[in-house]
Amino acid sequence: MHRAPTVTARKNMTMDTSNNNCVNHHRRSIRLQGYDYGQAGAYFVTVVAHGRACLFGGFVDGGVQLNDEGNIVAEEWTSTASMRNNISLDAFVIMPNHFHGIIIILEDCRGTMHRAPTREQFGKPTSNSIPTIIRGFKAAVTKRINEHRATPGAPV
């Protein structure tokens, strides 16, 4: 019997390369230390379904066919820009178990008090920053998918 190799991916995390699952889900942040994610610019974001489950659709004839949950992701992403006047969206793609999108912060609308770099801190969200926008997007998607599936409180 062939055993899949295990490699150390990051400190305190091993990856089983046979199924791409992390044994320990502690991961280090890839955010730039001290960077102000509320300043104007284009940001590439990726959001992965809980447990990398294929919740949003499947592959059909060489393309992705979205299911109801995938359509909810698309609707919530497109509504993100309509809720914030300083946000524009560019290309995005929904895959069966994850989502990629480009979000553009057009201007810093947080006022003069926030022009110095501000860092998102646990329990102290920064208005109109990428972490806050994505947190709201994920919460809206999770709520709607759980309502659709009648699974309140389930991770998505």
N, C-alpha and C positions, 0 to 999 in steps of 0.2 A: 504494500500500500504506500502510495506517495503522500508525504506530508508536506503541506505548503510551508515555505520558509516564513519565519517571523523576523522582521527587521525593526530596529529602533528608529522611529520616525522623528521624535523630538524627546526631550527630557521628560521622563515620567509617562511616556506613551509608547506602546508597541502597536504595530499594525500587522494584522494577519493578511498577507498579500493575496490569499486565495479568494477572499470575499470583500476586501477593502474596508473592513470594519475595525474600528479602534477598540482596543481592549480597555484602555483607560481614557476617558473622554476629557481629561484636563488638557487644554491646549493653550499655547501662548498666543497672545494677541498679535496680529500683524499690523495693527494701527501704528502709525508713526508717533513716537513719544513726543508729546507737547504740541502736536499739530492741531490746528483749529479746523475741525471738520464742519464748521458753520460758515467758513469763508467761501466766497464765490469761486466756482470751478466745476468741472465735470468729474463725476465719481462713478466708477464701475463697481457695482454691488452684486453679491451672490447670496442667495438665501436657499438653504437646503431643508428639505422636509425632515421631520423628526425620524431618526433611525434610518435615514436615506430611503424611506419607503416610497414606492412609486404611487403617489397619491394623485398626481395631476393629470394623468393620462398614460398613454402607451405609444409604442412605435407601430405605425400602420403604413405599409407600402413605402418604406424608406423615410417617412416623416413622422412627426409627433402629432397624434390625435388627442386633443385635450378632452377631458371628461368634465363633469359639472364642477368639480373642485378646481381643475385647471382654469376653467372659465371664470371662477370666482377670483383666482389670483390675477388674471388679466384685467377684470373689472376694477379690482381694488388698486392695482398699479396705475391704471389710467386715471382713476379718480384722485390719486395722490397729488397730481399737479393742479387739479381744479380746487383743491382745498387750501393751497398755498400760492400766493401771488408771486413769490420769488423763486418758484421751482418750474423747471421745464424738463420734460422727459425726452430721451432719444431712444435708440433701438433697445429692444428687450426680447428675450426668448424664454419660453417656459418649456422645460424638459420634464420628463415623467417624475423625477424626484428633486428637482431644483429649478431655480430661476436666476437668470442674469439680466441686469438692466443698467442703463446709464442714466443717472440723474444729474441734472445741472442746477446748481444754485446760482441764480442770475446776479444777485446782489445781497450784501449783508444787510438784512432788514431788522437786525436786533437792536439798532439804536447806537448812539455814540458811546454809551457806557460799555458796550461789548466789543469795541474795535480792537482792543488788545487781544492777543490769542487767549481763547478760553478753552478749557479742557472739560470734556464730559466726565463727571464723577458719579460713582454709584450713589443713587438717591438724590442727585442734583442734576436733573436733565437740563441741557442747553437747548433753548427754543430754536427751531428751524435748523438744527445741525443734522448731519447724516445719521448719527445713531438714533436721535429722537424721531426722525422721519421714518426710518426703517422699523423702529420699535412700534410705531403707530400702524404702519402697513402690516406687519406681522400679526399684531393684535386684531386688526380688522379681518384679515384673512382667516385667522384661527377661529374667531367668533362665528363668522359666516359659514365656514366649512362645518364646524361643530353643530350649528343650527341645522344645516342641510342634512347631516348624517344622524342627527339626534343623539350626539355624543358630547354633552356639555362637559367642559373642563379637560377634554382629551388633548394631548399634545399633537400638534400638526407640524 
